Amino acid sequence: MSNLERSYFYYLEWATNVIDIREQFPLERQETLEISTELNIPHPIDEDTKTPIVLTPIF
C-alpha cells in the first residue's frame, strides 16, 4: 500500500461508523447470472468445476 492508502485504512479501521473494510465485495451470483442472460453475455465459468464465477465490482 502507498502511505496514503495505509493512512486511510487506519482512519477507517478506527472510525466507529465503518462496518466493513474490503477492497472487493462479492455480487450475488444469481443476480449476475440474470443480468448476463438479459444482455446475452456469457457469464464467466470456472472451467474445472463448471461453476459460475462470483463477480466483484470495480470502484
HUVENSUL-V782728 format. One record per run of one state. SS is the DSSP state (h for helix, s for strand, l for the rest). FROM is the first residue (numbers start at 1). TO is the last residue. If there is no record, write none. Layout:
SS_FROM_TO, SS_FROM_TO
//
This chain:
l_1_2, h_3_14, l_15_25, s_26_26, l_27_28, h_29_38, l_39_44, s_45_45, l_46_51, s_52_52, l_53_55, s_56_56, l_57_59
//
